[in-house]
Amino acid sequence: MRRGKGRFLKFGIASLFFSGFLFLLWSCSTKNLIGTEKFGSIFVDSNVPGATIELDNNPTGKQTPDTLKNIAVGKHEVAVRKEGYNSNPADTVIEVVEGVLDTVNFFLTNKVGLISVDSDPQGAQIILDQTNTQKITPDTLDSVPVGKHTVTVEKEGYRPSPDSDTVEVVEDSLTTVSFVLVERLGDIFVKSDPSGAEIVLDHLSTGKMTPDTIFDLMIGDHIVSVTKSGYSVFPESTIVKVIENSVITVGFILAQNKGTLSVNSNPEGADIYLNHENTGELTPHTLELPEGRYVVSVAKSGYSVFPESVVVQVVKDSWATANFVLTESKGAIFVNSDPSGGSIILDHLFTGKITPDTLFEVDLGDHVVSLEKSGYLASPESLIVTVVENQTTSAEFILLDTLYGSLKVSSNIDGATIVMDNQTTGSTTPHIFFNNVPIGTHIVSVFKEGYSNDHPAKEVVNIATGDTILVNFNLSPASVGPDTEGQLAPDFELFDDFDDLIKLYNYRGFVVMVQFWANSCPFCLMELEFLQDQYDNYFVDSLKIFAVNYEDPVSAILQKRSELSLTYNLLVGKGSQMLGDYNILDKEKPVTIIIDRSGLIYLWVQGYNSSTRSKMRTALSELFGH
C-alpha cells in the first residue's frame, strides 16, 4: 500500500512540475506576442473647430479638436473635412510612435466665389446677409463663402425691386444680381394766409404760388418755406417728412410789412403815380405802403417833371421820401391838309393860320384841331391831338370836294372788274374810288371770267357829298340763266355758215345778241325775222347778232338764210361745248341773250311772245340810247 502511494505521489509531483513548465512556456509565449502590438496617439486640431477627422480615408466619428487613441504604430494618413472649407494641407501622413502623442494641425479656409451687384439707378449701398458691405453699386463682392446668401441694396428715397435676392455662390464662380430702384415719392400741399406766396423747397424756388401741391417728391426730410414781397412769414421754414404715396400739408401765416412814403412836388398839386398807376392823390401826400420796391412819379398838365421818376424802397416801420420839381412846358402841332389852304382851328378858335403850318407854344395835353375851307368838307371833321413837351405832333386832314363822294367796291373773290353806269372802270375788286364819284345815283356791277354774280347782279347807289358807300358782290362759278344778268358772258368760238370763225371776246365794245334756234322750233324761226328788224335798226350803232343753230347741218342753215333773207351771222353750234356753257340744252327754245359793250349779260329771255319782244326792244333802246 505504501509502495503504491509512493508511486502515485511521484507521478503527481512529476505532473505538477510538467504543468508548471508548460505554464511557464505559455506565459513567455504570450508576453512575446503582446509585445509586438504597439500603440500611440494623435491629437488633431484645426483653426476652425468642428471639422470631421478621417484616418486612413475612414471617418473616425470625431471632430476637431480631439485625440485619436490606440493608434497602431506606423504610418497613417490623417485628414479633416468641413463643408464650405478647403483644408491646408488636404491631408498629412504621420508616423505613430509607441507611447507617443503626436499632434497634427490643419488650416481651413473658406471656399469662396464672387457676387456682382448692380442697380438702376446706380449708387446704392450693397447689403449682404443683413450686413452693409460698405460698397456701392455697381461693384463686385469677392471672397464670398460658397452657399446661399441674401443680397439687397439701399438708396435713400428709393426701394429696390425685388426687395432682396437669394443667390447660390459657387466656388471660384461669379454670380450676378441686379436691382431696379423705384423712387419712393410723396406730395406736399403748401398753403398760406394770405395766399399768393412763392413756394421754396430745399432752398430752391418751385415756381409755384400758394395754395398749390408739390408732386412726386422723394421720401425723406425736405425744408419748405414761402416768401412774398412785403410780408413776414411764420414759421420761417418747416421740415416736412415726405411719406411714400401720401400728401403732407404745411401752412404758413403771412403778416404784411408796411412803411411810409412821403411824395412832394414844387409846385404842388401833381398827380402821384406808383408803379405807373395813378393813386388818385395829389402832392404833397403821405402814403402808408406795404414793404417793397416802388417806382414813384408825378404828373401835372402843362408841366415837365424832374426827375421823371424815382425808385424807392419802402422798408418796414421806416420813412421814405420822393421829391419832384415841376417846370411849365409847351409843345407844337403841325397841321396839314390835301388840298392845302384850310383855315386851322384849335380848341374851337380860329388861329389865323392856313395849312400847311405849325402852331407853336401849345400847352401840353389834349387839344381839338379842325379845318375849314369853302366848298370842301374836312375828313375827319376834327382830331384830338396830344401835345408832348418839346415835340411837334402832326394833324393830317383831307378836304373833300362837296360835288363828290367815295365808293368802295369789293367781292368775295378778288379781281373782279368793276362796272359803273354800264362802263368798265379799269379797276378790280377790292377798290375804293375816293372822293371822285360824282354825287347822285349810279349803277354798279362787277364781272369776272368764269363767275356769275349772285342776285342782285347790280347795285343802285346814291352818292352824297362826303359819303363813302360800301358795295359788296358775291360771285359763284358761272352758269348762264335767267338770274345771271350782270355776269360776264362765257366766251365761245364757232364757225358761221360761211365758214368764218366767230369769237365772242373779239366783239367787246359791241352790243351782241346771241339767239339759239333750230328748224324744228317754229317760235325760233319767227324770232329770226324779229332779230333781222332789230339788226336793221341798230346795225350802224355796232349791234352784232349771232343766231346759233343747235341741231341742223350747214346746208339747212344756208337754206333758212335764203328763205328769210337774213343778213346777220348764223352760227353752227351742233355738238359744241358752247351749248353747255350757256346751259340751254334742257331749256325751251328760243333762248336769247343780250350782252352789253363790256361783255356782261344785260338781258336773258326764253320763248318768243309780245312780252319777250318788249323786253328786247327796251334793252336795246337803253343800251343804244334811242
Protein Blocks (a to p, Z undefined) as FASTA:
>chain_A
ZZmmmmmmmmmmmmmmmmmmmmmmmmmmmmmmmmmmccdddddddfbghiacdeehiaeh
iacddddehiaedddddddddehiacddfbdcddddehiacddddddddddddddddddd
ehiacdeehiaehiacddddehiaedddddddddehiacddfbdcddddehiacdddddd
dddddddddddddehiacdeehiaehiacddddehiaedddddddddehiacddfbdcdd
ddehiacdddddddddddddddddddehiacdeehiaehiacdddddddeddddddddde
hiacddfbdcddddehiacdddddddddddddddddddehiacdeehiaehiacddddeh
iaedjdddddddehiacddfbdcddddehiacddddddddfkbccdddddfbghiacdee
hiaehiacddddehiacgdddddddddehiacdddfbdcddddehiacdddddddddddd
fklghiacdddddddfkopacdfklmgoiacddddddfklmklmmmmmmmmmmmmmmmmn
opacddddfkbcfklmmmmmmmnopabdcddfehpaklmmnopmlpccdddddddfkopa
fbdcedjdfklmmmmmmmmmmmnoZZ
